[in-house]
């Protein structure tokens, strides 16, 4: 009886970890280019007040899967390099918005 009570929290933790891993895998497997573009275009709009139509996407190189580049009419621009997981990568210090 006491042994099963001792293992119960471990079993619950193991099940929760499995569900979390399944969820992350499901999200990763179903992430599309459109999802990434929409997420980072919305981020640009929230940060600058620009329009969604200010943003375009292009394929990245190396660890960068997609580069979402946004530029407003006044010339202010931002680039969001994104990896295959949908995570924002650091922008290289030599790279500028074009």
C-alpha positions as CSV (number, residue, x, y, z in Angstrom):
1,X,0.0,0.0,0.0
2,X,2.7,2.5,0.9
3,X,4.8,1.6,-2.1
4,X,1.9,2.4,-4.5
5,X,1.3,5.7,-2.7
6,X,5.0,6.5,-3.1
7,X,4.9,5.8,-6.9
8,X,1.6,7.7,-7.5
9,X,3.2,11.2,-7.7
10,X,5.9,9.8,-10.0
11,X,3.3,8.2,-12.3
12,X,1.3,11.4,-12.4
13,X,4.4,13.4,-13.3
14,X,5.4,11.0,-16.0
15,X,1.9,11.2,-17.6
16,X,2.0,15.0,-17.5
17,X,5.4,15.0,-19.1
18,X,4.2,12.7,-21.8
19,X,1.1,14.9,-22.6
20,X,3.3,18.0,-22.7
21,X,5.7,16.3,-25.2
22,X,2.8,15.1,-27.3
23,X,1.4,18.6,-27.4
24,X,4.7,20.2,-28.4
25,X,5.1,17.6,-31.1
26,X,1.7,18.2,-32.4
27,X,2.2,22.0,-32.6
28,X,5.6,21.5,-34.3
29,X,4.2,19.1,-36.9
30,X,1.3,21.4,-37.8
31,X,3.1,24.7,-37.9
32,X,2.8,26.2,-41.4
33,X,4.5,29.1,-43.1
34,X,1.2,31.0,-43.1
35,X,1.0,30.7,-39.3
36,X,4.5,32.0,-38.8
37,X,3.9,35.0,-41.2
38,X,0.6,35.9,-39.5
39,X,2.2,35.7,-36.0
40,X,5.1,37.9,-36.7
41,X,3.1,40.3,-38.9
42,X,0.7,40.7,-35.9
43,X,3.7,41.3,-33.7
44,X,5.0,44.0,-36.0
45,X,1.5,45.7,-36.0
46,X,1.4,45.6,-32.2
47,X,4.9,47.0,-31.8
48,X,4.7,49.8,-34.4
49,X,1.1,50.4,-35.3
50,X,1.9,49.5,-38.9
51,X,-0.3,47.5,-41.3
52,X,-0.3,43.7,-41.9
53,X,0.3,44.5,-45.6
54,X,3.7,46.1,-44.7
55,X,5.1,42.6,-44.2
56,X,6.5,40.0,-46.7
57,X,8.2,36.7,-46.1
58,X,11.1,35.0,-47.8
59,X,12.9,31.7,-47.3
60,X,15.8,31.9,-44.8
61,X,19.3,30.4,-44.9
62,X,20.9,28.1,-42.4
63,X,19.0,27.9,-39.2
64,X,16.5,30.5,-40.4
65,X,13.4,28.8,-41.9
66,X,11.5,32.0,-42.8
67,X,12.4,35.7,-42.6
68,X,9.4,38.0,-42.1
69,X,10.4,41.5,-43.2
70,X,8.2,44.4,-42.5
71,X,8.7,48.0,-43.7
72,X,6.3,50.9,-43.3
73,X,5.9,53.8,-45.8
74,X,8.1,56.1,-43.7
75,X,11.0,53.6,-44.1
76,X,11.1,52.0,-40.6
77,X,11.7,48.3,-41.0
78,X,12.0,45.2,-39.0
79,X,13.2,41.7,-39.8
80,X,12.0,38.6,-37.9
81,X,14.2,35.6,-38.6
82,X,12.2,32.4,-37.5
83,X,13.4,28.8,-37.1
84,X,11.4,25.7,-38.0
85,X,9.9,25.6,-34.4
86,X,8.5,29.1,-34.9
87,X,10.9,30.7,-32.5
88,X,12.4,34.1,-33.1
89,X,16.1,33.9,-33.7
90,X,18.5,36.8,-32.8
91,X,19.1,39.1,-35.7
92,X,22.7,39.4,-36.8
93,X,24.2,42.7,-35.9
94,X,25.3,43.3,-39.4
95,X,21.9,42.7,-41.0
96,X,19.6,45.6,-41.5
97,X,16.0,45.8,-42.7
98,X,15.8,46.2,-46.4
